[in-house]
Amino acid sequence: MLGGLTSEQWIARYERSHQHPVNRVCHTCGIPAILVAIGLFVGGFFFHRFWIYAAVLFVIGWIFQFVGHAFEGKPPEFFHDWRFLFVGVRWWWAKIHGRA
């Protein structure tokens, strides 16, 4: 599934296409917004109307992603390889732990 690359190599490749400071900030905010939205959506099965908050947060998170890429001047990596959807989460995790 990793295409012969280590997790660190995937993150390094992701990071190379996310150099603009505005793009990095947008991803630092947008990725967790999307992750929280997914959690809220699951919670919506148990608590009425959580799905509304999930949908709004999900859209806001993706807006951050695409605004960041507008500043970067490059399309999102997942346009080329769907696995980058998951690499973005790994990059964010490494970033908040000071490793990216």
Secondary structure as GFF3:
##gff-version 3
##sequence-region A 1 100
A	DSSP	alpha_helix	7	16	.	.	.	ID=ss1
A	DSSP	alpha_helix	21	43	.	.	.	ID=ss2
A	DSSP	alpha_helix	50	72	.	.	.	ID=ss3
A	DSSP	three_ten_helix	77	79	.	.	.	ID=ss4
A	DSSP	alpha_helix	84	96	.	.	.	ID=ss5
###
